[in-house]
Amino acid sequence: MNPFASSAALDMQGQFSTQDTHMYSVILPTYNERKNLPIIVWLLAKMFADNQLAWEIIVVDDASPDGTQEIARQLATTYGEDKIILKPRAGKLGLGTAYIHGLNFVRGDFVIIMDADFSHHPKFIPQFIQQQKAHNFDIVTGTRYRSSAAPSLANTKPGGVHGWDLKRKLVSRGANFLAATVLNPGVSDLTGSFRLYKRSVLQHIISVTQSKGYVFQMEMMVRAKALGYTVGEVPITFVDRLYGERRLGTFCWSLTCFGCL
């Protein structure tokens, strides 16, 4: 019998009487997210406040022409320059290098990587933290393709995708299936990009990861498992972006991934 699956264990996981003394740093890569950034920052700030967590958001903007950086500066004025930290770059230099750049400025014990376009809702972050605490995981990753957390965690709902047509869903499922078959990463959603890392673990994995674009997330998870780091999963609902354009279509993204295998 799995000791973590008992009723008592499920009730206790993630519930602690002592205040969380850790700091959580969110790295948000942005490009033309002027409309999205104020809302995602508000959602993050509210979630952290509701859960009494110390936090900061590192905005890594790749020279957006739509005024994203000006919005970030206004948000820093509103929430505090210690909370919203803008670290711009000179141009579109790739998603992987955006995380590397942002990591240079984080102060937190844990680092959360996520999209700024509402694809990843901050409401799942407390479950990530609960899962990490319950098992001292090095990484907790969100998954669209599990009906429950792994290991079990109370009050989670099945993962899923909203806003995609059937073709895009099939391509994404196929990409994950092929990646799982070839790479055997031990996680259900290798192409996901909503994760919680121990800071030292992320620094180590990034230092040995070679990809710089959208394959970066996949390689990081494969590297993590190869290096012996522990990974927990929490089901999430992925929602297609509300404003702006998708940076890379799923079909093209999948071709990019498997062209690098």
Kinemage of the C-alpha trace (Angstrom):
@kinemage 1
@onewidth
@group {chain A} dominant
@subgroup {mainchain}
@vectorlist {calphas} color= white
{ca met a 1} P 0.000 0.000 0.000
{ca asn a 2} L 1.224 3.472 -0.876
{ca pro a 3} L 1.534 5.336 2.479
{ca phe a 4} L 0.943 8.656 0.711
{ca ala a 5} L -2.413 7.470 -0.648
{ca ser a 6} L -4.082 6.884 2.732
{ca ser a 7} L -6.879 9.213 3.820
{ca ala a 8} L -4.795 10.586 6.676
{ca ala a 9} L -1.855 11.289 4.412
{ca leu a 10} L -4.014 12.951 1.778
{ca asp a 11} L -5.583 15.199 4.419
{ca met a 12} L -2.196 16.188 5.816
{ca gln a 13} L -0.217 16.748 2.634
{ca gly a 14} L 0.628 20.383 2.200
{ca gln a 15} L -1.126 21.502 5.380
{ca phe a 16} L 1.301 23.049 7.837
{ca ser a 17} L 0.644 25.084 10.947
{ca thr a 18} L 3.881 27.041 10.647
{ca gln a 19} L 4.235 29.954 8.245
{ca asp a 20} L 6.164 29.372 5.034
{ca thr a 21} L 9.442 31.270 5.424
{ca his a 22} L 10.655 30.663 1.878
{ca met a 23} L 10.686 33.233 -0.901
{ca tyr a 24} L 9.258 32.415 -4.314
{ca ser a 25} L 10.645 34.022 -7.457
{ca val a 26} L 8.628 33.966 -10.684
{ca ile a 27} L 10.470 34.371 -13.985
{ca leu a 28} L 8.127 35.778 -16.654
{ca pro a 29} L 9.567 35.958 -20.188
{ca thr a 30} L 7.572 38.506 -22.189
{ca tyr a 31} L 7.227 39.693 -25.761
{ca asn a 32} L 4.287 41.919 -26.657
{ca glu a 33} L 2.425 41.142 -23.410
{ca arg a 34} L 1.239 44.703 -22.701
{ca lys a 35} L -2.377 43.625 -22.213
{ca asn a 36} L -1.633 40.416 -20.354
{ca leu a 37} L 1.088 41.548 -17.943
{ca pro a 38} L -1.027 43.681 -15.541
{ca ile a 39} L -3.583 40.897 -15.105
{ca ile a 40} L -1.144 38.033 -14.601
{ca val a 41} L 0.831 40.157 -12.098
{ca trp a 42} L -2.374 40.979 -10.200
{ca leu a 43} L -3.322 37.291 -10.086
{ca leu a 44} L 0.147 36.333 -8.870
{ca ala a 45} L 0.265 39.087 -6.244
{ca lys a 46} L -3.170 38.119 -4.929
{ca met a 47} L -2.295 34.436 -4.782
{ca phe a 48} L 0.937 35.108 -2.880
{ca ala a 49} L -0.820 37.497 -0.480
{ca asp a 50} L -3.697 35.073 0.154
{ca asn a 51} L -1.181 32.353 1.019
{ca gln a 52} L 1.109 34.667 3.019
{ca leu a 53} L 4.130 33.936 0.850
{ca ala a 54} L 7.155 36.134 0.166
{ca trp a 55} L 7.528 36.752 -3.560
{ca glu a 56} L 9.048 38.619 -6.474
{ca ile a 57} L 8.467 38.625 -10.229
{ca ile a 58} L 11.358 38.930 -12.664
{ca val a 59} L 10.067 40.260 -16.006
{ca val a 60} L 12.458 39.360 -18.827
{ca asp a 61} L 11.284 41.346 -21.825
{ca asp a 62} L 12.821 40.914 -25.262
{ca ala a 63} L 12.467 44.494 -26.556
{ca ser a 64} L 8.700 44.318 -27.057
{ca pro a 65} L 7.539 47.068 -29.447
{ca asp a 66} L 4.069 47.262 -27.835
{ca gly a 67} L 5.129 49.002 -24.609
{ca thr a 68} L 5.394 45.952 -22.353
{ca gln a 69} L 8.421 47.420 -20.582
{ca glu a 70} L 6.601 50.643 -19.727
{ca ile a 71} L 3.763 48.596 -18.233
{ca ala a 72} L 6.310 46.622 -16.192
{ca arg a 73} L 7.777 49.875 -14.841
{ca gln a 74} L 4.304 51.093 -13.864
{ca leu a 75} L 3.654 47.794 -12.092
{ca ala a 76} L 6.947 48.174 -10.214
{ca thr a 77} L 5.738 51.567 -9.010
{ca thr a 78} L 2.426 50.064 -7.907
{ca tyr a 79} L 3.661 46.885 -6.214
{ca gly a 80} L 7.181 47.964 -5.310
{ca glu a 81} L 10.498 47.711 -7.102
{ca asp a 82} L 11.413 44.813 -4.827
{ca lys a 83} L 8.394 42.894 -6.136
{ca ile a 84} L 8.369 43.641 -9.868
{ca ile a 85} L 11.870 43.575 -11.308
{ca leu a 86} L 12.281 44.398 -14.990
{ca lys a 87} L 15.349 42.915 -16.647
{ca pro a 88} L 15.017 43.654 -20.378
{ca arg a 89} L 17.133 42.347 -23.225
{ca ala a 90} L 18.094 43.882 -26.547
{ca gly a 91} L 15.964 41.621 -28.757
{ca lys a 92} L 14.268 38.248 -29.192
{ca leu a 93} L 16.998 35.942 -27.956
{ca gly a 94} L 15.056 32.760 -27.192
{ca leu a 95} L 13.005 31.345 -24.363
{ca gly a 96} L 15.815 29.292 -22.841
{ca thr a 97} L 18.180 32.235 -22.564
{ca ala a 98} L 15.349 34.306 -21.044
{ca tyr a 99} L 15.246 31.899 -18.094
{ca ile a 100} L 19.040 31.954 -17.835
{ca his a 101} L 18.974 35.760 -17.817
{ca gly a 102} L 16.187 35.941 -15.242
{ca leu a 103} L 17.865 33.433 -12.959
{ca asn a 104} L 20.784 35.833 -12.530
{ca phe a 105} L 18.524 38.193 -10.586
{ca val a 106} L 16.305 35.941 -8.446
{ca arg a 107} L 16.540 36.079 -4.671
{ca gly a 108} L 14.077 33.336 -3.788
{ca asp a 109} L 14.710 29.827 -2.493
{ca phe a 110} L 12.314 28.512 -5.122
{ca val a 111} L 11.857 29.588 -8.737
{ca ile a 112} L 8.614 29.328 -10.698
{ca ile a 113} L 8.706 29.432 -14.471
{ca met a 114} L 5.484 30.071 -16.348
{ca asp a 115} L 3.970 31.917 -19.307
{ca ala a 116} L 2.667 35.472 -19.019
{ca asp a 117} L -0.335 34.962 -21.307
{ca phe a 118} L -2.741 33.142 -18.913
{ca ser a 119} L -1.875 29.735 -20.335
{ca his a 120} L -0.763 28.976 -16.768
{ca his a 121} L -3.045 30.154 -13.976
{ca pro a 122} L -1.383 31.137 -10.670
{ca lys a 123} L -4.126 29.302 -8.739
{ca phe a 124} L -2.149 26.074 -9.213
{ca ile a 125} L 1.009 27.396 -7.550
{ca pro a 126} L -0.169 26.662 -3.966
{ca gln a 127} L -0.662 23.021 -5.008
{ca phe a 128} L 2.847 22.977 -6.464
{ca ile a 129} L 4.147 24.248 -3.126
{ca gln a 130} L 2.086 21.709 -1.166
{ca gln a 131} L 3.415 18.880 -3.312
{ca gln a 132} L 6.995 20.076 -2.912
{ca lys a 133} L 6.673 20.359 0.859
{ca ala a 134} L 4.957 17.011 1.287
{ca his a 135} L 7.796 15.096 -0.401
{ca asn a 136} L 10.708 17.574 -0.526
{ca phe a 137} L 10.734 17.379 -4.330
{ca asp a 138} L 13.467 19.140 -6.264
{ca ile a 139} L 10.961 19.995 -9.005
{ca val a 140} L 7.189 20.079 -9.289
{ca thr a 141} L 5.807 20.266 -12.804
{ca gly a 142} L 2.316 21.000 -14.017
{ca thr a 143} L 0.747 18.374 -16.256
{ca arg a 144} L -2.139 18.576 -18.702
{ca tyr a 145} L -2.226 14.810 -19.067
{ca arg a 146} L -2.896 13.362 -15.628
{ca ser a 147} L -6.198 13.024 -13.794
{ca ser a 148} L -4.490 13.234 -10.393
{ca ala a 149} L -1.242 14.380 -8.845
{ca ala a 150} L 1.780 12.095 -8.601
{ca pro a 151} L 2.140 11.221 -5.791
{ca ser a 152} L -1.452 11.760 -4.678
{ca leu a 153} L -2.382 15.198 -3.379
{ca ala a 154} L -5.711 16.237 -1.926
{ca asn a 155} L -8.106 18.581 -3.762
{ca thr a 156} L -6.560 18.373 -7.225
{ca lys a 157} L -8.692 18.105 -10.353
{ca pro a 158} L -7.894 16.363 -13.654
{ca gly a 159} L -5.611 18.236 -16.006
{ca gly a 160} L -6.691 19.372 -19.440
{ca val a 161} L -6.461 21.859 -22.290
{ca his a 162} L -8.952 24.572 -23.224
{ca gly a 163} L -9.040 26.614 -26.414
{ca trp a 164} L -7.285 24.124 -28.693
{ca asp a 165} L -8.854 22.429 -31.687
{ca leu a 166} L -8.659 18.656 -32.091
{ca lys a 167} L -5.649 18.810 -34.420
{ca arg a 168} L -3.569 20.783 -31.979
{ca lys a 169} L -4.525 18.492 -29.100
{ca leu a 170} L -3.563 15.406 -31.111
{ca val a 171} L -0.226 16.899 -32.141
{ca ser a 172} L 0.593 17.821 -28.532
{ca arg a 173} L -0.391 14.371 -27.272
{ca gly a 174} L 1.649 12.761 -30.032
{ca ala a 175} L 4.676 14.927 -29.241
{ca asn a 176} L 4.529 13.931 -25.579
{ca phe a 177} L 4.036 10.262 -26.426
{ca leu a 178} L 6.990 10.227 -28.813
{ca ala a 179} L 9.157 12.129 -26.347
{ca ala a 180} L 8.222 9.748 -23.548
{ca thr a 181} L 9.006 6.743 -25.743
{ca val a 182} L 12.362 8.036 -26.973
{ca leu a 183} L 13.592 9.887 -23.884
{ca asn a 184} L 11.828 8.074 -21.003
{ca pro a 185} L 11.702 11.171 -18.780
{ca gly a 186} L 9.342 9.682 -16.202
{ca val a 187} L 6.837 12.563 -16.374
{ca ser a 188} L 3.511 12.741 -18.199
{ca asp a 189} L 3.875 16.224 -19.751
{ca leu a 190} L 7.403 16.678 -21.016
{ca thr a 191} L 6.498 19.646 -23.227
{ca gly a 192} L 4.902 21.612 -20.384
{ca ser a 193} L 6.443 24.850 -19.165
{ca phe a 194} L 4.798 25.530 -15.792
{ca arg a 195} L 7.169 24.371 -13.052
{ca leu a 196} L 8.498 24.989 -9.550
{ca tyr a 197} L 12.210 24.409 -8.940
{ca lys a 198} L 14.499 24.581 -5.987
{ca arg a 199} L 16.756 27.438 -6.964
{ca ser a 200} L 19.994 25.459 -6.663
{ca val a 201} L 18.523 22.636 -8.734
{ca leu a 202} L 17.454 24.984 -11.522
{ca gln a 203} L 20.890 26.599 -11.545
{ca his a 204} L 22.539 23.189 -11.931
{ca ile a 205} L 20.196 21.945 -14.649
{ca ile a 206} L 20.448 25.156 -16.660
{ca ser a 207} L 24.238 25.028 -16.487
{ca val a 208} L 24.276 21.697 -18.348
{ca thr a 209} L 21.337 22.300 -20.723
{ca gln a 210} L 22.405 23.014 -24.277
{ca ser a 211} L 19.140 23.988 -26.022
{ca lys a 212} L 18.163 27.646 -26.096
{ca gly a 213} L 14.726 27.759 -27.767
{ca tyr a 214} L 11.451 25.958 -27.127
{ca val a 215} L 13.183 22.592 -26.728
{ca phe a 216} L 14.799 24.049 -23.607
{ca gln a 217} L 11.961 22.977 -21.299
{ca met a 218} L 12.011 19.419 -22.570
{ca glu a 219} L 15.771 19.057 -22.284
{ca met a 220} L 15.743 20.472 -18.760
{ca met a 221} L 13.338 17.782 -17.571
{ca val a 222} L 15.313 15.002 -19.261
{ca arg a 223} L 18.518 16.354 -17.723
{ca ala a 224} L 16.862 16.600 -14.302
{ca lys a 225} L 15.856 12.949 -14.315
{ca ala a 226} L 19.287 11.879 -15.597
{ca leu a 227} L 20.936 13.832 -12.782
{ca gly a 228} L 18.774 12.066 -10.215
{ca tyr a 229} L 16.583 14.979 -9.173
{ca thr a 230} L 13.135 14.152 -7.827
{ca val a 231} L 10.033 15.360 -9.653
{ca gly a 232} L 6.404 15.588 -8.563
{ca glu a 233} L 3.442 16.318 -10.813
{ca val a 234} L 0.281 18.376 -10.296
{ca pro a 235} L -2.542 18.387 -12.865
{ca ile a 236} L -3.296 21.800 -14.383
{ca thr a 237} L -5.710 23.191 -16.937
{ca phe a 238} L -3.908 24.896 -19.802
{ca val a 239} L -5.823 27.742 -21.463
{ca asp a 240} L -4.840 29.204 -24.842
{ca arg a 241} L -3.733 32.820 -24.670
{ca leu a 242} L -6.398 35.554 -24.460
{ca tyr a 243} L -4.447 38.454 -26.015
{ca gly a 244} L -1.648 38.560 -28.557
{ca glu a 245} L -0.293 35.927 -30.865
{ca arg a 246} L 1.067 32.489 -30.084
{ca arg a 247} L 4.847 32.519 -30.256
{ca leu a 248} L 5.065 29.166 -32.006
{ca gly a 249} L 2.370 26.847 -33.260
{ca thr a 250} L 2.213 23.364 -31.779
{ca phe a 251} L 2.858 21.634 -35.100
{ca cys a 252} L 5.939 23.737 -35.851
{ca trp a 253} L 7.039 23.425 -32.230
{ca ser a 254} L 6.829 19.643 -32.425
{ca leu a 255} L 8.823 19.558 -35.631
{ca thr a 256} L 11.447 21.749 -33.949
{ca cys a 257} L 11.608 19.430 -30.941
{ca phe a 258} L 11.968 16.202 -32.814
{ca gly a 259} L 14.352 17.654 -35.309
{ca cys a 260} L 16.712 18.031 -32.373
{ca leu a 261} L 16.388 14.508 -30.963
